[in-house]
Amino acid sequence: MNPRRRARECAVQAIYSWQVSKNDLSDVEVSFMAEQDMKGVDKKYFRELLNGVGHNATEIDAKMSPYLNERSLDELGLVERAILRIALYELLKREDVPYKVVINEAIDLTKTFGAEDSHKFINGVLDKVAPTIRTR
């Protein structure tokens, strides 16, 4: 499996943990990396996603909120929120990752970790928000 894909998978889990525990990001990172199998993971990218989402959560949440189909952030499941936050972080801060890749990765992550059919919601949100951030 692609090391960046594994980094995104780990980031979903670590961000979920951070959202639930409200612990310091560095504590979540250290704990996660000590307890999980990080073999085949692009650790640098994992750290960037975790810390990037954590440090930019307010900006990310503000950018996605208008596109949540009349839902509030509080109504989102924590897994879906984590995945959307990762995708928005990549759209906003990682122009080297094509936006179609961001959307496809988010959909795949949702199929792996999210509720049944929640990938349709994620796809709908990202299809609307992505073009407002960039065109590629």
Secondary structure, DSSP 8 states (H G I E B T S, - for coil): --HHHHHHHHHHHHHHHHHHH---HHHHHHHHHHHS--TT--HHHHHHHHHHHHHHHHHHHHHHGGGSTT--GGGS-HHHHHHHHHHHHHHHH-TTS-HHHHHHHHHHHHHHHS-TTHHHHHHHHHHHHHHHH---
